[in-house]
């Protein structure tokens, strides 16, 4: 899994937080978006998502209770 942050000075993208995974081929992603290469993988094997859309399973039921 690849996790990263890019500060892009583009009016359309702004600050980009991303998470990418290399998976089996079933799409068109190669680790780039809008002409910017965020990570490298074989064409069709990448998956690029906003971090805000990713919720770790460990946080699915809320934060842990304080001791």
PDB file of N, CA, C and O in Angstrom:
ATOM      1  N   UNK A   1       0.842  -1.167   0.000  1.00  0.00           N
ATOM      2  CA  UNK A   1       0.000   0.000   0.000  1.00  0.00           C
ATOM      3  C   UNK A   1       0.885   1.227   0.000  1.00  0.00           C
ATOM      4  O   UNK A   1       1.934   1.250   0.645  1.00  0.00           O
ATOM      5  N   UNK A   2       0.463   2.238  -0.720  1.00  0.00           N
ATOM      6  CA  UNK A   2       1.198   3.487  -0.821  1.00  0.00           C
ATOM      7  C   UNK A   2       0.309   4.591  -0.261  1.00  0.00           C
ATOM      8  O   UNK A   2      -0.835   4.741  -0.691  1.00  0.00           O
ATOM      9  N   UNK A   3       0.813   5.351   0.679  1.00  0.00           N
ATOM     10  CA  UNK A   3       0.072   6.468   1.256  1.00  0.00           C
ATOM     11  C   UNK A   3       0.920   7.709   1.097  1.00  0.00           C
ATOM     12  O   UNK A   3       2.126   7.669   1.340  1.00  0.00           O
ATOM     13  N   UNK A   4       0.308   8.820   0.692  1.00  0.00           N
ATOM     14  CA  UNK A   4       1.125  10.004   0.496  1.00  0.00           C
ATOM     15  C   UNK A   4       0.337  11.291   0.510  1.00  0.00           C
ATOM     16  O   UNK A   4      -0.888  11.292   0.632  1.00  0.00           O
ATOM     17  N   UNK A   5       1.056  12.380   0.384  1.00  0.00           N
ATOM     18  CA  UNK A   5       0.488  13.719   0.381  1.00  0.00           C
ATOM     19  C   UNK A   5       1.248  14.535  -0.641  1.00  0.00           C
ATOM     20  O   UNK A   5       2.474  14.453  -0.714  1.00  0.00           O
ATOM     21  N   UNK A   6       0.546  15.313  -1.423  1.00  0.00           N
ATOM     22  CA  UNK A   6       1.195  16.186  -2.391  1.00  0.00           C
ATOM     23  C   UNK A   6       0.600  17.573  -2.282  1.00  0.00           C
ATOM     24  O   UNK A   6      -0.622  17.716  -2.251  1.00  0.00           O
ATOM     25  N   UNK A   7       1.426  18.589  -2.225  1.00  0.00           N
ATOM     26  CA  UNK A   7       0.970  19.975  -2.205  1.00  0.00           C
ATOM     27  C   UNK A   7       1.068  20.492  -3.631  1.00  0.00           C
ATOM     28  O   UNK A   7       2.129  20.938  -4.068  1.00  0.00           O
ATOM     29  N   UNK A   8      -0.028  20.429  -4.342  1.00  0.00           N
ATOM     30  CA  UNK A   8      -0.054  20.795  -5.752  1.00  0.00           C
ATOM     31  C   UNK A   8      -0.605  22.207  -5.880  1.00  0.00           C
ATOM     32  O   UNK A   8      -1.695  22.495  -5.386  1.00  0.00           O
ATOM     33  N   UNK A   9       0.126  23.075  -6.528  1.00  0.00           N
ATOM     34  CA  UNK A   9      -0.291  24.474  -6.679  1.00  0.00           C
ATOM     35  C   UNK A   9      -1.199  24.639  -7.900  1.00  0.00           C
ATOM     36  O   UNK A   9      -1.023  25.580  -8.673  1.00  0.00           O
ATOM     37  N   UNK A  10      -2.136  23.763  -8.077  1.00  0.00           N
ATOM     38  CA  UNK A  10      -3.045  23.792  -9.214  1.00  0.00           C
ATOM     39  C   UNK A  10      -4.411  24.261  -8.736  1.00  0.00           C
ATOM     40  O   UNK A  10      -4.901  23.799  -7.706  1.00  0.00           O
ATOM     41  N   UNK A  11      -5.017  25.157  -9.462  1.00  0.00           N
ATOM     42  CA  UNK A  11      -6.297  25.718  -9.034  1.00  0.00           C
ATOM     43  C   UNK A  11      -7.384  24.651  -8.899  1.00  0.00           C
ATOM     44  O   UNK A  11      -8.306  24.812  -8.100  1.00  0.00           O
ATOM     45  N   UNK A  12      -7.289  23.578  -9.661  1.00  0.00           N
ATOM     46  CA  UNK A  12      -8.314  22.544  -9.624  1.00  0.00           C
ATOM     47  C   UNK A  12      -8.052  21.488  -8.560  1.00  0.00           C
ATOM     48  O   UNK A  12      -8.996  20.908  -8.025  1.00  0.00           O
ATOM     49  N   UNK A  13      -6.799  21.232  -8.246  1.00  0.00           N
ATOM     50  CA  UNK A  13      -6.474  20.154  -7.322  1.00  0.00           C
ATOM     51  C   UNK A  13      -6.189  20.636  -5.907  1.00  0.00           C
ATOM     52  O   UNK A  13      -6.566  19.961  -4.949  1.00  0.00           O
ATOM     53  N   UNK A  14      -5.538  21.775  -5.745  1.00  0.00           N
ATOM     54  CA  UNK A  14      -5.170  22.232  -4.412  1.00  0.00           C
ATOM     55  C   UNK A  14      -4.259  21.231  -3.737  1.00  0.00           C
ATOM     56  O   UNK A  14      -3.390  20.647  -4.386  1.00  0.00           O
ATOM     57  N   UNK A  15      -4.445  21.021  -2.432  1.00  0.00           N
ATOM     58  CA  UNK A  15      -3.653  20.030  -1.710  1.00  0.00           C
ATOM     59  C   UNK A  15      -4.296  18.668  -1.913  1.00  0.00           C
ATOM     60  O   UNK A  15      -5.501  18.504  -1.723  1.00  0.00           O
ATOM     61  N   UNK A  16      -3.498  17.714  -2.294  1.00  0.00           N
ATOM     62  CA  UNK A  16      -4.008  16.381  -2.600  1.00  0.00           C
ATOM     63  C   UNK A  16      -3.504  15.406  -1.556  1.00  0.00           C
ATOM     64  O   UNK A  16      -2.296  15.247  -1.382  1.00  0.00           O
ATOM     65  N   UNK A  17      -4.414  14.758  -0.866  1.00  0.00           N
ATOM     66  CA  UNK A  17      -4.077  13.650   0.023  1.00  0.00           C
ATOM     67  C   UNK A  17      -4.585  12.417  -0.691  1.00  0.00           C
ATOM     68  O   UNK A  17      -5.727  12.388  -1.151  1.00  0.00           O
ATOM     69  N   UNK A  18      -3.758  11.413  -0.785  1.00  0.00           N
ATOM     70  CA  UNK A  18      -4.168  10.253  -1.561  1.00  0.00           C
ATOM     71  C   UNK A  18      -3.723   8.971  -0.905  1.00  0.00           C
ATOM     72  O   UNK A  18      -2.806   8.943  -0.084  1.00  0.00           O
ATOM     73  N   UNK A  19      -4.394   7.926  -1.288  1.00  0.00           N
ATOM     74  CA  UNK A  19      -3.990   6.586  -0.891  1.00  0.00           C
ATOM     75  C   UNK A  19      -4.086   5.728  -2.140  1.00  0.00           C
ATOM     76  O   UNK A  19      -5.071   5.803  -2.874  1.00  0.00           O
ATOM     77  N   UNK A  20      -3.092   4.934  -2.379  1.00  0.00           N
ATOM     78  CA  UNK A  20      -3.097   4.097  -3.570  1.00  0.00           C
ATOM     79  C   UNK A  20      -2.664   2.688  -3.230  1.00  0.00           C
ATOM     80  O   UNK A  20      -1.805   2.473  -2.375  1.00  0.00           O
ATOM     81  N   UNK A  21      -3.261   1.748  -3.899  1.00  0.00           N
ATOM     82  CA  UNK A  21      -2.865   0.358  -3.718  1.00  0.00           C
ATOM     83  C   UNK A  21      -2.642  -0.257  -5.082  1.00  0.00           C
ATOM     84  O   UNK A  21      -3.292   0.114  -6.059  1.00  0.00           O
ATOM     85  N   UNK A  22      -1.729  -1.189  -5.141  1.00  0.00           N
ATOM     86  CA  UNK A  22      -1.523  -1.924  -6.376  1.00  0.00           C
ATOM     87  C   UNK A  22      -2.351  -3.188  -6.271  1.00  0.00           C
ATOM     88  O   UNK A  22      -2.182  -3.970  -5.335  1.00  0.00           O
ATOM     89  N   UNK A  23      -3.240  -3.393  -7.221  1.00  0.00           N
ATOM     90  CA  UNK A  23      -4.149  -4.529  -7.162  1.00  0.00           C
ATOM     91  C   UNK A  23      -4.190  -5.230  -8.501  1.00  0.00           C
ATOM     92  O   UNK A  23      -3.454  -4.870  -9.419  1.00  0.00           O
ATOM     93  N   UNK A  24      -5.053  -6.237  -8.618  1.00  0.00           N
ATOM     94  CA  UNK A  24      -5.132  -6.960  -9.881  1.00  0.00           C
ATOM     95  C   UNK A  24      -5.685  -6.060 -10.978  1.00  0.00           C
ATOM     96  O   UNK A  24      -6.419  -5.110 -10.706  1.00  0.00           O
ATOM     97  N   UNK A  25      -5.333  -6.362 -12.194  1.00  0.00           N
ATOM     98  CA  UNK A  25      -5.714  -5.519 -13.319  1.00  0.00           C
ATOM     99  C   UNK A  25      -7.208  -5.619 -13.591  1.00  0.00           C
ATOM    100  O   UNK A  25      -7.714  -6.684 -13.945  1.00  0.00           O
ATOM    101  N   UNK A  26      -7.905  -4.510 -13.424  1.00  0.00           N
ATOM    102  CA  UNK A  26      -9.310  -4.440 -13.826  1.00  0.00           C
ATOM    103  C   UNK A  26      -9.753  -2.989 -13.973  1.00  0.00           C
ATOM    104  O   UNK A  26     -10.942  -2.686 -13.868  1.00  0.00           O
ATOM    105  N   UNK A  27      -8.799  -2.092 -14.215  1.00  0.00           N
ATOM    106  CA  UNK A  27      -9.130  -0.684 -14.396  1.00  0.00           C
ATOM    107  C   UNK A  27      -8.085  -0.033 -15.290  1.00  0.00           C
ATOM    108  O   UNK A  27      -7.296  -0.730 -15.928  1.00  0.00           O
ATOM    109  N   UNK A  28      -8.071   1.281 -15.343  1.00  0.00           N
ATOM    110  CA  UNK A  28      -7.138   2.012 -16.198  1.00  0.00           C
ATOM    111  C   UNK A  28      -6.057   2.763 -15.425  1.00  0.00           C
ATOM    112  O   UNK A  28      -5.184   3.369 -16.045  1.00  0.00           O
ATOM    113  N   UNK A  29      -6.087   2.743 -14.090  1.00  0.00           N
ATOM    114  CA  UNK A  29      -5.187   3.564 -13.275  1.00  0.00           C
ATOM    115  C   UNK A  29      -3.737   3.076 -13.335  1.00  0.00           C
ATOM    116  O   UNK A  29      -3.465   1.877 -13.261  1.00  0.00           O
ATOM    117  N   UNK A  30      -2.814   4.034 -13.471  1.00  0.00           N
ATOM    118  CA  UNK A  30      -1.387   3.721 -13.450  1.00  0.00           C
ATOM    119  C   UNK A  30      -0.654   4.532 -12.386  1.00  0.00           C
ATOM    120  O   UNK A  30       0.567   4.678 -12.445  1.00  0.00           O
ATOM    121  N   UNK A  31      -1.406   5.065 -11.404  1.00  0.00           N
ATOM    122  CA  UNK A  31      -0.802   5.854 -10.336  1.00  0.00           C
ATOM    123  C   UNK A  31      -0.770   7.338 -10.614  1.00  0.00           C
ATOM    124  O   UNK A  31      -0.217   8.102  -9.823  1.00  0.00           O
ATOM    125  N   UNK A  32      -1.355   7.766 -11.727  1.00  0.00           N
ATOM    126  CA  UNK A  32      -1.369   9.189 -12.045  1.00  0.00           C
ATOM    127  C   UNK A  32      -2.801   9.704 -12.127  1.00  0.00           C
ATOM    128  O   UNK A  32      -3.744   8.942 -12.338  1.00  0.00           O
ATOM    129  N   UNK A  33      -2.938  11.015 -11.954  1.00  0.00           N
ATOM    130  CA  UNK A  33      -4.242  11.667 -12.063  1.00  0.00           C
ATOM    131  C   UNK A  33      -4.007  13.076 -12.583  1.00  0.00           C
ATOM    132  O   UNK A  33      -3.149  13.790 -12.063  1.00  0.00           O
ATOM    133  N   UNK A  34      -4.743  13.480 -13.586  1.00  0.00           N
ATOM    134  CA  UNK A  34      -4.628  14.816 -14.181  1.00  0.00           C
ATOM    135  C   UNK A  34      -3.196  15.127 -14.603  1.00  0.00           C
ATOM    136  O   UNK A  34      -2.742  16.266 -14.486  1.00  0.00           O
ATOM    137  N   UNK A  35      -2.491  14.117 -15.090  1.00  0.00           N
ATOM    138  CA  UNK A  35      -1.132  14.309 -15.570  1.00  0.00           C
ATOM    139  C   UNK A  35      -0.059  14.346 -14.500  1.00  0.00           C
ATOM    140  O   UNK A  35       1.105  14.604 -14.809  1.00  0.00           O
ATOM    141  N   UNK A  36      -0.423  14.093 -13.241  1.00  0.00           N
ATOM    142  CA  UNK A  36       0.538  14.088 -12.136  1.00  0.00           C
ATOM    143  C   UNK A  36       0.719  12.652 -11.665  1.00  0.00           C
ATOM    144  O   UNK A  36      -0.260  11.985 -11.331  1.00  0.00           O
ATOM    145  N   UNK A  37       1.969  12.164 -11.632  1.00  0.00           N
ATOM    146  CA  UNK A  37       2.271  10.793 -11.215  1.00  0.00           C
ATOM    147  C   UNK A  37       2.457  10.759  -9.701  1.00  0.00           C
ATOM    148  O   UNK A  37       3.420  11.328  -9.186  1.00  0.00           O
ATOM    149  N   UNK A  38       1.542  10.096  -8.977  1.00  0.00           N
ATOM    150  CA  UNK A  38       1.605  10.011  -7.517  1.00  0.00           C
ATOM    151  C   UNK A  38       2.356   8.771  -7.047  1.00  0.00           C
ATOM    152  O   UNK A  38       3.065   8.826  -6.042  1.00  0.00           O
ATOM    153  N   UNK A  39       2.213   7.655  -7.756  1.00  0.00           N
ATOM    154  CA  UNK A  39       2.975   6.445  -7.471  1.00  0.00           C
ATOM    155  C   UNK A  39       3.095   5.669  -8.763  1.00  0.00           C
ATOM    156  O   UNK A  39       2.370   5.931  -9.723  1.00  0.00           O
ATOM    157  N   UNK A  40       4.013   4.709  -8.790  1.00  0.00           N
ATOM    158  CA  UNK A  40       4.254   3.940 -10.006  1.00  0.00           C
ATOM    159  C   UNK A  40       3.733   2.526  -9.862  1.00  0.00           C
ATOM    160  O   UNK A  40       3.937   1.873  -8.839  1.00  0.00           O
ATOM    161  N   UNK A  41       3.057   2.064 -10.901  1.00  0.00           N
ATOM    162  CA  UNK A  41       2.624   0.673 -10.990  1.00  0.00           C
ATOM    163  C   UNK A  41       2.343   0.391 -12.461  1.00  0.00           C
ATOM    164  O   UNK A  41       2.303   1.305 -13.284  1.00  0.00           O
ATOM    165  N   UNK A  42       2.152  -0.866 -12.772  1.00  0.00           N
ATOM    166  CA  UNK A  42       1.829  -1.233 -14.143  1.00  0.00           C
ATOM    167  C   UNK A  42       0.473  -0.637 -14.527  1.00  0.00           C
ATOM    168  O   UNK A  42      -0.427  -0.582 -13.689  1.00  0.00           O
ATOM    169  N   UNK A  43       0.309  -0.191 -15.775  1.00  0.00           N
ATOM    170  CA  UNK A  43      -0.971   0.370 -16.199  1.00  0.00           C
ATOM    171  C   UNK A  43      -2.122  -0.607 -15.947  1.00  0.00           C
ATOM    172  O   UNK A  43      -2.052  -1.780 -16.315  1.00  0.00           O
ATOM    173  N   UNK A  44      -3.175  -0.102 -15.314  1.00  0.00           N
ATOM    174  CA  UNK A  44      -4.341  -0.929 -15.022  1.00  0.00           C
ATOM    175  C   UNK A  44      -4.309  -1.608 -13.672  1.00  0.00           C
ATOM    176  O   UNK A  44      -5.278  -2.271 -13.299  1.00  0.00           O
ATOM    177  N   UNK A  45      -3.218  -1.464 -12.921  1.00  0.00           N
ATOM    178  CA  UNK A  45      -3.087  -2.155 -11.636  1.00  0.00           C
ATOM    179  C   UNK A  45      -3.181  -1.215 -10.436  1.00  0.00           C
ATOM    180  O   UNK A  45      -3.003  -1.665  -9.305  1.00  0.00           O
ATOM    181  N   UNK A  46      -3.449   0.051 -10.639  1.00  0.00           N
ATOM    182  CA  UNK A  46      -3.505   0.999  -9.533  1.00  0.00           C
ATOM    183  C   UNK A  46      -4.924   1.314  -9.099  1.00  0.00           C
ATOM    184  O   UNK A  46      -5.888   0.995  -9.795  1.00  0.00           O
ATOM    185  N   UNK A  47      -5.036   1.934  -7.955  1.00  0.00           N
ATOM    186  CA  UNK A  47      -6.315   2.391  -7.420  1.00  0.00           C
ATOM    187  C   UNK A  47      -6.014   3.647  -6.609  1.00  0.00           C
ATOM    188  O   UNK A  47      -5.236   3.586  -5.657  1.00  0.00           O
ATOM    189  N   UNK A  48      -6.609   4.779  -6.961  1.00  0.00           N
ATOM    190  CA  UNK A  48      -6.304   6.058  -6.342  1.00  0.00           C
ATOM    191  C   UNK A  48      -7.586   6.633  -5.759  1.00  0.00           C
ATOM    192  O   UNK A  48      -8.582   6.781  -6.466  1.00  0.00           O
ATOM    193  N   UNK A  49      -7.562   6.958  -4.466  1.00  0.00           N
ATOM    194  CA  UNK A  49      -8.753   7.474  -3.776  1.00  0.00           C
ATOM    195  C   UNK A  49      -8.375   8.626  -2.867  1.00  0.00           C
ATOM    196  O   UNK A  49      -7.228   8.728  -2.429  1.00  0.00           O
ATOM    197  N   UNK A  50      -9.340   9.500  -2.579  1.00  0.00           N
ATOM    198  CA  UNK A  50      -9.166  10.527  -1.562  1.00  0.00           C
ATOM    199  C   UNK A  50      -9.085   9.868  -0.201  1.00  0.00           C
ATOM    200  O   UNK A  50      -9.830   8.926   0.072  1.00  0.00           O
ATOM    201  N   UNK A  51      -8.197  10.339   0.658  1.00  0.00           N
ATOM    202  CA  UNK A  51      -8.079   9.789   2.004  1.00  0.00           C
ATOM    203  C   UNK A  51      -9.371  10.005   2.777  1.00  0.00           C
ATOM    204  O   UNK A  51      -9.753   9.161   3.587  1.00  0.00           O
ATOM    205  N   UNK A  52     -10.053  11.128   2.539  1.00  0.00           N
ATOM    206  CA  UNK A  52     -11.297  11.407   3.245  1.00  0.00           C
ATOM    207  C   UNK A  52     -12.364  10.343   2.991  1.00  0.00           C
ATOM    208  O   UNK A  52     -13.281  10.186   3.797  1.00  0.00           O
ATOM    209  N   UNK A  53     -12.258   9.615   1.887  1.00  0.00           N
ATOM    210  CA  UNK A  53     -13.237   8.578   1.569  1.00  0.00           C
ATOM    211  C   UNK A  53     -12.853   7.222   2.141  1.00  0.00           C
ATOM    212  O   UNK A  53     -13.627   6.269   2.050  1.00  0.00           O
ATOM    213  N   UNK A  54     -11.672   7.126   2.728  1.00  0.00           N
ATOM    214  CA  UNK A  54     -11.192   5.865   3.290  1.00  0.00           C
ATOM    215  C   UNK A  54     -11.379   5.895   4.798  1.00  0.00           C
ATOM    216  O   UNK A  54     -10.897   6.813   5.463  1.00  0.00           O
ATOM    217  N   UNK A  55     -12.066   4.916   5.341  1.00  0.00           N
ATOM    218  CA  UNK A  55     -12.247   4.805   6.792  1.00  0.00           C
ATOM    219  C   UNK A  55     -11.625   3.485   7.229  1.00  0.00           C
ATOM    220  O   UNK A  55     -12.111   2.421   6.845  1.00  0.00           O
ATOM    221  N   UNK A  56     -10.558   3.532   8.026  1.00  0.00           N
ATOM    222  CA  UNK A  56      -9.936   2.278   8.479  1.00  0.00           C
ATOM    223  C   UNK A  56     -10.930   1.424   9.259  1.00  0.00           C
ATOM    224  O   UNK A  56     -11.751   1.947  10.013  1.00  0.00           O
ATOM    225  N   UNK A  57     -10.851   0.117   9.076  1.00  0.00           N
ATOM    226  CA  UNK A  57     -11.753  -0.791   9.786  1.00  0.00           C
ATOM    227  C   UNK A  57     -11.665  -0.603  11.289  1.00  0.00           C
ATOM    228  O   UNK A  57     -12.668  -0.746  11.988  1.00  0.00           O
ATOM    229  N   UNK A  58     -10.481  -0.285  11.798  1.00  0.00           N
ATOM    230  CA  UNK A  58     -10.310  -0.134  13.238  1.00  0.00           C
ATOM    231  C   UNK A  58     -11.088   1.063  13.784  1.00  0.00           C
ATOM    232  O   UNK A  58     -11.347   1.127  14.986  1.00  0.00           O
ATOM    233  N   UNK A  59     -11.465   2.009  12.927  1.00  0.00           N
ATOM    234  CA  UNK A  59     -12.229   3.176  13.361  1.00  0.00           C
ATOM    235  C   UNK A  59     -13.698   3.096  12.958  1.00  0.00           C
ATOM    236  O   UNK A  59     -14.450   4.042  13.196  1.00  0.00           O
ATOM    237  N   UNK A  60     -14.117   2.002  12.363  1.00  0.00           N
ATOM    238  CA  UNK A  60     -15.486   1.881  11.867  1.00  0.00           C
ATOM    239  C   UNK A  60     -16.527   2.032  12.971  1.00  0.00           C
ATOM    240  O   UNK A  60     -17.614   2.550  12.719  1.00  0.00           O
ATOM    241  N   UNK A  61     -16.219   1.592  14.178  1.00  0.00           N
ATOM    242  CA  UNK A  61     -17.168   1.668  15.288  1.00  0.00           C
ATOM    243  C   UNK A  61     -16.891   2.840  16.211  1.00  0.00           C
ATOM    244  O   UNK A  61     -17.400   2.868  17.332  1.00  0.00           O
ATOM    245  N   UNK A  62     -16.102   3.805  15.773  1.00  0.00           N
ATOM    246  CA  UNK A  62     -15.797   4.971  16.593  1.00  0.00           C
ATOM    247  C   UNK A  62     -14.450   4.844  17.270  1.00  0.00           C
ATOM    248  O   UNK A  62     -13.833   3.780  17.248  1.00  0.00           O
ATOM    249  N   UNK A  63     -13.994   5.935  17.875  1.00  0.00           N
ATOM    250  CA  UNK A  63     -12.683   5.919  18.539  1.00  0.00           C
ATOM    251  C   UNK A  63     -12.722   5.073  19.809  1.00  0.00           C
ATOM    252  O   UNK A  63     -13.789   4.869  20.387  1.00  0.00           O
ATOM    253  N   UNK A  64     -11.571   4.583  20.242  1.00  0.00           N
ATOM    254  CA  UNK A  64     -11.536   3.788  21.474  1.00  0.00           C
ATOM    255  C   UNK A  64     -11.915   4.637  22.684  1.00  0.00           C
ATOM    256  O   UNK A  64     -11.698   5.849  22.695  1.00  0.00           O
ATOM    257  N   UNK A  65     -12.471   4.004  23.682  1.00  0.00           N
ATOM    258  CA  UNK A  65     -12.868   4.705  24.909  1.00  0.00           C
ATOM    259  C   UNK A  65     -11.633   5.091  25.710  1.00  0.00           C
ATOM    260  O   UNK A  65     -10.652   4.347  25.722  1.00  0.00           O
ATOM    261  N   UNK A  66     -11.663   6.252  26.388  1.00  0.00           N
ATOM    262  CA  UNK A  66     -10.522   6.627  27.235  1.00  0.00           C
ATOM    263  C   UNK A  66     -10.411   5.687  28.430  1.00  0.00           C
ATOM    264  O   UNK A  66     -11.408   5.129  28.889  1.00  0.00           O
ATOM    265  N   UNK A  67      -9.203   5.520  28.922  1.00  0.00           N
ATOM    266  CA  UNK A  67      -8.994   4.625  30.073  1.00  0.00           C
ATOM    267  C   UNK A  67      -9.465   5.235  31.345  1.00  0.00           C
ATOM    268  O   UNK A  67      -9.361   4.615  32.403  1.00  0.00           O
TER     269      UNK A  67
END
